[in-house]
């Protein structure tokens, strides 16, 4: 009897041990699973919703370095923006892309928004962030002229820019500021395409040429020309380029515009706190056809003349100056209202 009782006790004990072991394993698995889930939850931050944005730029130029810093440093991705960058090769083409809806945002001279507004567009384009505050082109001569003055252009042939475009209007504005009549005192050739003036000058056309980079630096490297003046320095602060979008797009997508502006502001902050060498190294992938030394030379020129604003706010005073330049050039028949064509809401928030 005692043996039979002992056997029963042993069986019960073994059964209980097995059940407890299984329960312990299950609890352990459940605890481990819970901890793993919690760990994953802690380690994985919720990513922002990604929005595709098509940006059409007027030209691809080192002049716009802060924007390329924002691209290369991933600032747009941080704001939940999947940016597609296209080049319009002219403000008219960039504006057409924005108005047609093939681009969400345009980057160009703000004069284009004034022209469109004055033509009676209902869904007109609004400027929400100003990038550059000086002209980005340079006057190139055939020989070094350390004592150059604007009077040296009198009676000379100059390769200029497209009529009604910012490069040409700022050039003529400087001439007038120096007592020179662009229509009678200088022979300005406006027949050559924007991207072909450096090549034409290298082939001995004209005495001077007005060049963007890298055209000016390349002419110097080839010994075909010498930079004798900076239009950005001599024109003073001018709202040369800005980002804009149709009013309807801004109204429907304020969070996208804000994120876009935030990313740009980070790029602006970077160029304000880093050397030309550091900036050149960051944006080099955007200009694979240009060696780093040349990029650094160009960035230094723009850096030294205070090309980029500290913030993206497009002030009314700057807008008024732009319209003064347009009027002086005979390109503006009616001034456009600042409150319609400019919003500082997004730039103000991004600068805080």
Secondary structure, DSSP 8 states (H G I E B T S, - for coil): -HHHHHHHHHHHHHHHHHHHHHHHHHHHHHHHHHHHHHHHHHH-------EEEEEEES---GGGHHHHHHHHTTHHHHTTEEEEEEE-SSHHHHHHHHHHTS-SEEEE-THHHHHHHHTT-SS-EEEEEEEESS---EEEESS--TT--GGGGTT-EEE---TTSHHHHHHHHHHHHTT--TTTTSEEE--S-GGGHHHHHHTT-SSEEEE-TTHHHHHHHTTS-EEEEEHHHHH-S---EEEEEEHHHHHH-HHHHHHHHHHHHHHHHHHHHS-HHHHHHHHGGGGTTS-HHHHHHHHHHHHHTT-B-SS----HHHHHHHHHHHHHTT--SS---HHHHB--HHHHHHH-
